[in-house]
């Protein structure tokens, strides 16, 4: 379902966003802070897995800048929490897979006309994000650049 807990996914991703932005600048962070950011982001993404594109989108500019993939503490923590979350869902909430997931087919069958889709807030937000990029150009701030990427990734997930 959409419209529930998206704000929590965003809030828990913000520290990870800043951490990755710092890393694109070549700045370091303490291991404890990196792990905390990874755990927090994983918990938010676990609430709404369709936003998994957000951390992936954040990693792309870092990869382009550094030219290599490194197993950083935040990535290890992020992965460990997601694996633990998935295992706990399988072990302790198996009814979710047998009862709730089949109900999603109902939503898929309903479909919405294009006019309904264009009136959704996500379309307005996407337009504002892209218009701001066109009007103001590329930001020099790595945090602002990362926030732009995260905004687009959340909209794509939505």
Legacy VTK file of the C-alpha trace (Angstrom):
# vtk DataFile Version 3.0
C-alpha trace
ASCII
DATASET POLYDATA
POINTS 158 float
0.000 0.000 0.000
1.129 3.509 -0.731
0.746 6.549 1.461
1.776 4.857 4.688
5.202 5.147 6.306
6.827 6.797 3.273
7.821 9.676 5.526
9.642 7.224 7.810
11.539 5.803 4.843
12.618 9.326 3.919
13.528 10.369 7.465
15.668 7.283 8.056
17.452 7.768 4.742
18.590 11.357 5.370
21.634 10.490 7.555
22.723 7.947 4.936
22.308 10.620 2.252
24.595 13.016 4.155
27.136 10.268 4.829
27.357 9.314 1.154
27.588 13.001 0.191
30.524 13.386 2.599
32.177 10.350 1.069
31.844 11.840 -2.433
33.782 14.842 -1.087
36.506 12.496 0.129
35.619 13.095 3.782
35.669 10.250 6.265
33.322 9.299 9.078
33.651 7.256 12.227
32.820 3.586 11.912
30.161 3.886 14.608
28.418 6.737 12.781
28.617 4.895 9.452
27.090 1.750 10.965
24.318 3.791 12.620
23.501 5.454 9.286
23.430 2.091 7.514
21.194 0.477 10.141
18.787 3.418 10.183
18.512 3.535 6.385
17.965 -0.235 6.199
15.127 -0.064 8.712
13.424 2.665 6.691
13.841 0.848 3.391
12.655 -2.401 4.986
9.375 -0.644 5.813
8.867 0.212 2.161
10.977 -2.105 -0.034
9.827 -0.417 -3.250
12.203 2.418 -2.288
15.269 0.159 -2.555
16.263 2.272 -5.538
17.146 5.119 -3.133
20.350 3.645 -1.656
21.346 2.293 -5.064
20.889 5.742 -6.615
23.015 7.266 -3.843
25.842 4.849 -4.514
26.044 5.634 -8.246
27.575 9.156 -7.933
30.039 7.829 -5.344
31.006 4.994 -7.679
31.432 7.406 -10.589
33.636 9.693 -8.502
35.854 7.049 -6.925
35.767 4.492 -9.732
35.576 1.565 -7.318
33.159 -0.270 -5.066
34.254 -0.661 -1.470
32.594 -2.570 1.318
32.123 0.299 3.727
30.727 -0.130 7.256
27.391 1.454 6.320
26.927 -0.949 3.406
27.709 -3.975 5.548
25.310 -2.782 8.260
22.655 -1.989 5.653
22.913 -5.454 4.123
22.975 -7.259 7.469
19.850 -5.490 8.697
17.952 -6.167 5.467
18.881 -9.858 5.533
17.862 -10.070 9.200
14.606 -8.268 8.487
13.776 -10.593 5.587
14.572 -13.696 7.633
12.462 -12.484 10.544
9.548 -11.821 8.183
9.831 -15.358 6.808
10.154 -16.938 10.250
7.706 -14.884 12.286
5.235 -13.400 9.794
4.754 -16.081 7.177
1.026 -15.252 6.990
2.030 -12.019 5.258
3.186 -14.011 2.251
0.172 -16.302 2.132
-2.595 -13.825 3.027
-1.519 -10.251 2.309
0.570 -10.513 -0.838
-2.204 -12.204 -2.877
-4.436 -9.206 -2.094
-2.051 -6.981 -4.056
-3.309 -8.579 -7.252
-6.603 -6.779 -6.697
-4.829 -3.409 -6.823
-2.960 -4.417 -9.967
-6.192 -5.321 -11.749
-7.949 -2.064 -10.941
-5.603 0.115 -12.972
-5.942 3.867 -13.163
-6.481 6.062 -16.197
-3.668 8.372 -17.265
-5.600 11.470 -16.174
-5.804 10.093 -12.622
-2.072 9.329 -12.594
-1.179 12.835 -13.798
-3.146 14.410 -10.922
-1.101 12.570 -8.291
1.235 14.596 -6.016
4.260 12.629 -7.238
3.854 14.140 -10.707
3.877 17.672 -9.267
6.908 16.864 -7.124
8.778 15.409 -10.090
7.991 18.510 -12.132
9.217 20.790 -9.308
12.417 18.780 -8.856
13.235 18.834 -12.539
12.235 22.503 -12.917
14.505 23.446 -10.014
17.361 21.655 -11.727
16.694 23.515 -14.981
16.307 26.912 -13.280
19.201 26.709 -10.844
21.576 24.321 -12.594
23.768 21.795 -10.882
24.404 22.493 -7.228
27.983 22.647 -5.994
26.977 21.147 -2.672
27.369 17.346 -2.536
24.518 17.155 -0.017
22.199 19.069 -2.353
23.236 16.834 -5.250
22.602 13.722 -3.151
19.234 15.105 -2.024
18.270 15.660 -5.664
19.214 12.071 -6.512
17.264 10.776 -3.511
14.242 12.846 -4.491
14.227 11.364 -7.963
14.746 7.840 -6.611
11.860 8.200 -4.140
9.628 9.479 -6.928
10.615 6.561 -9.145
9.804 4.144 -6.314
6.518 5.866 -5.630
LINES 1 159
158 0 1 2 3 4 5 6 7 8 9 10 11 12 13 14 15 16 17 18 19 20 21 22 23 24 25 26 27 28 29 30 31 32 33 34 35 36 37 38 39 40 41 42 43 44 45 46 47 48 49 50 51 52 53 54 55 56 57 58 59 60 61 62 63 64 65 66 67 68 69 70 71 72 73 74 75 76 77 78 79 80 81 82 83 84 85 86 87 88 89 90 91 92 93 94 95 96 97 98 99 100 101 102 103 104 105 106 107 108 109 110 111 112 113 114 115 116 117 118 119 120 121 122 123 124 125 126 127 128 129 130 131 132 133 134 135 136 137 138 139 140 141 142 143 144 145 146 147 148 149 150 151 152 153 154 155 156 157
